[in-house]
Amino acid sequence: MEIKMADFNDIVGQEKIKDNLKNAIISGKISHAYIINGEKSSGKEFIARVFSMAIQCEEEGYNPCQRCHSCRQALSDNQPDIIHVVHEKPNSIGVEDIRTQINNDVDIKPYSSRYKIYILNEAEKMTVQAQNAILKTLEEPPEYAVLILLTTNVNALLPTIVSRCVVLNMKPVADSEVKRFLMNQLKAPDYKAEICVAFARGNLGRAKALASSEDFENVKAEALSLLKYIQDMELYEIVSAIKKINDYKLDISDYLDIIAIWYRDVLLFKATNDINHLIFKEEISSIRKVAERSSYEGIEEVIDSLEKAKKRLDANVNFELTMELLLLTIKEKG
């Protein structure tokens, strides 16, 4: 499937990473192994794609030309010397995945390009045996081999792997850059861009997903409705609202973030009585009511409970029980 054109100019933020990779291409000093470390959806895969296209490009220059045979193949995911390592198990990458797709393949010379590039996403999911297998290739790579490991947790990799790689750490993208991107590229209206920026916390991919989501407005409306009326709701109504959350495709953490941003607005308004820096400005009458009836300690407790709920859900604690505890805290303290 063909994707949109992609070069270094399309990478938003991440200036240090861009400079590192561009300098490597310009100087001809391409490392045999890179680790790109950053949050899920922060743009690691896009950077790996652009870098791979650039070093395989048939025209000289640090940016992929996007016109040559290699670039056109890469844009449609058909470049034979850019290999995306896959794994069948969703939660682990086994030793056979690495042996079959990297170790047993790396000695075969590139089909048509100068380099043979292996992109391994979710590298933190490699078992210890899989990491030891990839280490063999990292210790004595062929001249043409380039391994790019993408991970959300560099600390999950063996120190012996990390020491053999150039480690590039993703940084949060400035809110102003994220907002500009959403408004210019996705044509998101100003108010929606502001909400997505607040959610994303510097993660451009997350901001894009929210801005593009058909469910986002519905989830926001459901969450705000619950927050406005929770004081008057019975337990069975709260339980019913919890079940409705699962009807949407948006991640539960996004739902919790809507609630967190609401309460940050409440806290800010309670402290300053200023509407200008609120995310949910249009909800000022409801925010004012909550700010007047809630204590600072109560609001802080709600925000703390939201973080605890996220951690419990990440640890696979029962969804309904976790949400029930959270919403009862909101009802009592918020």
LINNORPE-V877634 format. One record per residue. RES is the residue in one letter. PHI is phi in radians with two decimals (* if undefined). OMEGA is omega in radians with two decimals (NA if undefined). Layout:
RES,PHI,OMEGA + RES,PHI,OMEGA
This chain:
M,*,-3.11 + E,-1.35,3.10 + I,-1.91,3.09 + K,-1.17,3.08 + M,-0.93,-3.07 + A,-2.61,3.00 + D,-2.54,-3.07 + F,-1.06,3.14 + N,-1.20,-3.13 + D,-1.54,3.10 + I,-1.47,-3.10 + V,-1.53,-3.09 + G,1.24,3.08 + Q,0.97,-3.06 + E,-1.08,-3.12 + K,-1.10,3.13 + I,-1.13,3.13 + K,-1.04,-3.14 + D,-1.08,-3.14 + N,-1.05,-3.08 + L,-1.23,3.12 + K,-1.12,3.12 + N,-1.10,3.11 + A,-1.10,3.14 + I,-1.20,-3.10 + I,-1.11,-3.11 + S,-1.44,-3.10 + G,1.33,-3.11 + K,-1.82,3.11 + I,-1.41,3.10 + S,-1.29,3.07 + H,-1.35,-3.07 + A,-2.65,3.10 + Y,-2.26,2.93 + I,-2.06,3.00 + I,-1.87,-3.00 + N,-1.94,3.13 + G,-3.13,-3.12 + E,-1.00,2.99 + K,-1.01,3.11 + S,1.22,-3.10 + S,-1.45,3.07 + G,1.93,-3.13 + K,-1.04,-3.08 + E,-1.12,-3.13 + F,-1.15,3.12 + I,-1.09,3.12 + A,-1.07,-3.14 + R,-1.14,-3.12 + V,-1.12,-3.14 + F,-1.07,3.14 + S,-1.10,3.10 + M,-1.04,-3.07 + A,-1.13,-3.08 + I,-1.39,3.05 + Q,-1.71,-3.06 + C,-1.04,-3.09 + E,-1.43,3.07 + E,-1.75,-3.13 + E,-1.35,-3.11 + G,2.27,-3.08 + Y,-1.44,-3.12 + N,-1.73,3.07 + P,-1.08,-3.07 + C,-1.26,3.13 + Q,1.20,3.14 + R,-2.03,-3.06 + C,-1.19,-3.09 + H,-1.02,-3.11 + S,-1.11,-3.14 + C,-1.09,-3.14 + R,-1.12,3.09 + Q,-1.12,-3.11 + A,-1.12,-3.14 + L,-1.10,3.13 + S,-1.82,3.11 + D,1.06,3.14 + N,-2.14,3.12 + Q,-1.36,-3.01 + P,-1.15,-3.13 + D,-1.81,2.94 + I,-2.05,-2.99 + I,-1.88,3.08 + H,-1.64,-3.11 + V,-1.27,-3.12 + V,-2.01,3.08 + H,-2.51,-3.06 + E,-1.35,-3.11 + K,-1.34,-3.07 + P,-1.18,-3.02 + N,-1.91,3.09 + S,-2.69,3.05 + I,-1.94,-3.03 + G,-1.57,-3.11 + V,-1.08,-3.13 + E,-1.20,3.07 + D,-1.01,-3.10 + I,-1.26,-3.13 + R,-1.08,-3.06 + T,-1.20,-2.98 + Q,-1.63,-3.14 + I,-2.05,-3.01 + N,-1.00,-3.08 + N,-1.45,-3.08 + D,-1.92,-2.95 + V,-1.18,3.14 + D,-1.37,3.06 + I,-1.39,-3.04 + K,-1.13,3.14 + P,-0.96,-3.10 + Y,-1.24,-3.05 + S,-2.53,-3.00 + S,-2.13,3.14 + R,-1.29,-3.08 + Y,-2.07,2.97 + K,-2.11,-2.97 + I,-1.93,3.08 + Y,-2.01,3.11 + I,-1.89,-3.13 + L,-1.97,3.10 + N,-1.47,3.13 + E,0.97,-3.07 + A,-1.04,3.12 + E,-1.13,-3.14 + K,-1.50,3.11 + M,-1.13,3.01 + T,-1.19,3.11 + V,-1.05,3.12 + Q,-1.12,3.11 + A,-1.14,3.11 + Q,-1.13,3.10 + N,-1.15,3.11 + A,-1.20,-3.13 + I,-1.20,3.12 + L,-1.07,3.13 + K,-1.07,3.10 + T,-1.24,3.14 + L,-1.17,-3.12 + E,-1.26,-3.14 + E,-2.40,-3.11 + P,-1.33,2.99 + P,-1.08,-3.07 + E,-0.97,-3.02 + Y,-1.60,-3.02 + A,-1.48,3.03 + V,-2.31,3.09 + L,-1.87,3.10 + I,-2.11,-3.14 + L,-1.74,3.12 + L,-1.86,-3.07 + T,-2.56,3.01 + T,-1.62,-3.08 + N,-2.64,-3.11 + V,-1.09,-3.13 + N,-1.23,3.10 + A,-1.43,-3.14 + L,-1.65,3.13 + L,-1.05,3.10 + P,-0.96,3.13 + T,-1.18,3.05 + I,-1.29,-3.09 + V,-1.02,-3.09 + S,-1.17,-3.14 + R,-1.71,-3.08 + C,-2.10,2.91 + V,-1.44,-3.08 + V,-1.68,3.14 + L,-2.05,-3.08 + N,-1.73,3.09 + M,-1.19,3.10 + K,-2.00,3.06 + P,-1.03,3.12 + V,-1.46,-3.13 + A,-0.99,-3.13 + D,-0.94,-3.11 + S,-1.12,3.12 + E,-1.22,3.12 + V,-1.10,-3.12 + K,-1.10,3.12 + R,-1.05,3.14 + F,-1.10,-3.10 + L,-1.08,-3.10 + M,-1.33,-3.09 + N,-1.42,-3.03 + Q,-1.55,-3.08 + L,-1.80,3.12 + K,1.00,3.10 + A,-1.26,3.09 + P,-1.14,-3.03 + D,-0.90,-3.06 + Y,-1.13,-3.13 + K,-1.24,3.11 + A,-1.05,-3.14 + E,-1.08,3.13 + I,-1.14,3.14 + C,-1.11,3.10 + V,-1.10,3.14 + A,-1.09,3.12 + F,-1.20,-2.91 + A,-1.21,-3.12 + R,0.85,3.05 + G,1.49,3.14 + N,-1.74,-3.02 + L,-1.10,-3.13 + G,-1.06,3.13 + R,-1.18,3.11 + A,-1.07,3.13 + K,-1.10,-3.11 + A,-1.08,3.14 + L,-1.18,-3.11 + A,-1.13,-3.10 + S,-1.62,-3.02 + S,-1.28,3.07 + E,-1.24,-3.08 + D,-1.47,-2.98 + F,-0.97,-3.10 + E,-1.10,3.13 + N,-1.14,-3.14 + V,-1.12,3.12 + K,-1.05,-3.13 + A,-1.10,3.12 + E,-1.09,-3.10 + A,-1.11,-3.11 + L,-1.18,3.09 + S,-1.11,3.11 + L,-1.05,-3.09 + L,-1.14,-3.12 + K,-1.23,-2.98 + Y,-1.97,-3.03 + I,-1.05,-3.13 + Q,-1.08,-3.08 + D,-1.77,-3.07 + M,-1.57,3.01 + E,-1.45,-3.10 + L,-1.02,-3.10 + Y,-1.13,3.11 + E,-1.23,3.09 + I,-1.13,3.13 + V,-1.06,3.11 + S,-1.09,3.11 + A,-1.12,3.12 + I,-1.08,-3.11 + K,-1.10,-3.11 + K,-1.17,-3.14 + I,-0.98,-3.09 + N,-1.20,3.14 + D,-1.25,-3.06 + Y,-1.72,-3.10 + K,-1.43,-3.12 + L,-1.15,3.13 + D,-1.09,3.13 + I,-1.04,3.13 + S,-1.12,3.08 + D,-1.19,3.08 + Y,-1.09,3.14 + L,-1.16,3.12 + D,-1.19,3.06 + I,-1.04,-3.14 + I,-1.11,-3.13 + A,-1.09,-3.13 + I,-1.16,3.07 + W,-1.00,-3.09 + Y,-1.26,3.01 + R,-1.17,3.05 + D,-1.07,3.13 + V,-1.04,-3.13 + L,-1.09,-3.13 + L,-1.11,-3.12 + F,-1.18,3.12 + K,-1.07,-3.09 + A,-1.38,-2.99 + T,-2.04,-3.05 + N,1.05,-3.06 + D,-2.01,-3.11 + I,-1.46,-2.93 + N,-1.09,-3.07 + H,-1.78,3.12 + L,-1.40,3.05 + I,-1.40,-3.13 + F,-1.66,-3.11 + K,-0.99,-3.07 + E,-1.19,-3.13 + E,-1.79,-2.98 + I,-1.02,-3.10 + S,-1.13,3.12 + S,-1.24,3.12 + I,-1.10,3.13 + R,-1.10,3.14 + K,-1.07,-3.13 + V,-1.15,-3.14 + A,-1.08,-3.11 + E,-1.27,-3.05 + R,-1.57,-3.04 + S,-1.75,3.05 + S,-1.50,3.05 + Y,-1.00,-3.10 + E,-1.10,3.14 + G,-1.11,3.14 + I,-1.13,3.11 + E,-1.06,-3.13 + E,-1.14,3.10 + V,-1.10,3.14 + I,-1.07,3.10 + D,-1.12,3.14 + S,-1.13,3.09 + L,-1.10,3.10 + E,-1.13,3.11 + K,-1.10,3.13 + A,-1.07,3.10 + K,-1.02,-3.12 + K,-1.11,3.13 + R,-1.12,3.14 + L,-1.17,3.06 + D,-1.08,-3.14 + A,-1.55,3.10 + N,1.11,2.99 + V,-1.20,-3.09 + N,-0.80,-3.05 + F,-1.05,-3.05 + E,-1.15,3.12 + L,-1.13,3.13 + T,-1.05,-3.10 + M,-1.21,3.12 + E,-1.10,3.11 + L,-1.05,-3.12 + L,-1.10,-3.05 + L,-1.24,3.04 + L,-1.20,3.04 + T,-1.09,3.11 + I,-1.07,-3.13 + K,-1.07,-3.07 + E,-1.41,-2.99 + K,-1.80,-3.01 + G,-1.61,NA
